[in-house]
Amino acid sequence: MSLFMSLQKDRPHHLNCAKCGENKPVSEFYAKSSNFPNLRAGYCKDCCREYQREYRERTSQVKEKRCSYCKAVLPISAFSSAGQSYCKSCRTEYGRKRSKIQWLTDPIYELKQKAWNMAQRLKRKPCENCGTEDKIERHHSDYTKPLQVVCLCRVCHAKIHRRAKTYNSVVVL
């Protein structure tokens, strides 16, 4: 008997819910991850739905939130969206500080900014790899030549950057 068959045989067909304590079939539990469909959540589907409903009710009643940058308690309207941890003013300040740090630490930051600004003026075309017109981004293989831009969809652009290796600030494809 193979290892897979023995694991299938030993797998439980019923689990106990950690919240309600009922013994239910495995199909009544959500899979924890699509990568591991045999791993199941501790709560049954009914208890998960109830918890999510309670959570939505609890969080929708919140009118104020604490900014994690300035530590001030502010109304929800002071944040860009409900999921943001910084208020709008702190977010812009943080962005300025971050760009200054990048400008000081990245030797070709200024070239990247110029290339990006010039590329914004160029017309968007379909992806040169797959031909799709969704979520088009511009890729610079060399920042010293800002008008030599390749239009790629987000998926193809990510593939190129995953393949790229950086050696002493020079990108080799």
N, C-alpha and C positions, 0 to 999 in steps of 0.2 A: 504494500500500500504506500502511495506517495505521501510526502509531507503535506501537500495541499489537501489531499483527501482526508488525512487524519485531522487537519485543522478545521475542515468543513464539518466533520463528524462531531468534533468536540465543541463547536460553537453553540452557545445557548440559543434556544428558540423562544425563550421568555426572559424578560428582565424586570427588575423591580424599579419603579419610579422613585427617585430620591425625594420628590416633593410630596406626592400623595401616597406613596408606599404600596400602590397596587402592583400586582404581578401581571404584566401585559405582554403580548407577542412582540417580537423584535420589530415588526412592521409598524408598530405604534410609536416608535422612537425615530427622531431625525438622525441621519448619518452625520457624524461630526465633520467630515470633510469629503469632498469628491475624490480626493486621492486615496482615502482609506474608508471605503464604504462599509466595511465591517465594524468599524468603531462607531459606537452610538452615544448620543448625548445622555446625560444623567436623568433629564426630565422627559416624560412622555409628551407626545404632540399636544394633547389637551392642556397640560400644565404649562408648556412653552407658550401656547397661544394666550393663556390667561396672564402669564407673567408679562408678555409683550404688551397686552392691552393695558394692564396696570401701569407699566412703565410709560406708555404714551400718555396716559391720563396724568400721571405724576409730573412728567416733564412739560406737558402743554400748559400746566398751571404756573410754571415758573415765569416770573415777570422780570427777575433780575439775575445777573450772572457776575461772577468775579473774573476780572481780567488777570490772566496768569503772568502778565508782564509788569503792570503797574499795581496789581493787587487791589484795585478799586472795585467796589460793587457798583455796577452800572445797569441801566435798563437794557433789555434784549435788543432794542433798536440801535444801541451803540456798537453792535457787532455786525460784521458783514453778513454772516449767516449764523444760525443757531449752533453749528458745529465748530465755529471759530473759537480759539482760546484767547486770542488777543482782540482788544477793542480796535475800532477803526484807526484812531490816532496812534496807538502803540504799534499797530501793524505797519503804518507808513514809516514810523521812526525805525522800527526793526528792519524794514526793507532798505532804508538809507544806510544804516550801519552795516548791513550785510553786503551791500554793493561796494561800500568803501573798503571792507575787508577783502572782497574779491579783487578790487582794483589794486590793492597793495600787494596781494599774494600771488595773483595770476599774472605772469609776464606778458601774455598776449590778450589780456582782458579788453584793452582799448581797441585792438584790432577786431576782436569778436563783436564788440558793440557797434563799430562802424560797419562791419559786414552785415550785421543783423538789420541795422537801420536802412542800409542801401537795399537789402533784399526785400524789405517791406514795400518798397516802391515797385517791385517787379510783379508782373501778372502771374497769378497762380495757374498752374497747368495740371493735368492729371498725373498720377504717379507714373514715373518713368520705368518702374519695375513691373507693376501689376496692372496699371491702367485705370485704377479706381479714382473717383473724384471725391471720396470722403476723407475728411480730416487730413488735408494736405499740409505738409510742413516743408521747409526749405533746408537743404543740407549743404554746408560748405565743406569741401574737402580741404581747402586751403584758405585761411582767413586773410592772407595777404592779397587775394584776388576776390574781392567782395561781390563782384558781379557774376562770377562763375558759380552759379547755384543750380542744384539739382532738386526738382520737386519730387517729393516722395510722400506716400501715405504714412501714417504714424507707425504702422506695423513694419513696413520696409525700413523706415528710418531707424527704428529700434534695433532691427536685425543688423544694420550696418554698424551701429555704435557698439553692439555686443561683440561683433567680429573685430572691431578696431582695437589695436593695442597701442598704448602710449609709451614712448621711449623718450625721456628728456624733453617733454612738452611738444614732441613731434608725433603726430598721429600717423600710423602706418596702417593702411588698409590691406 
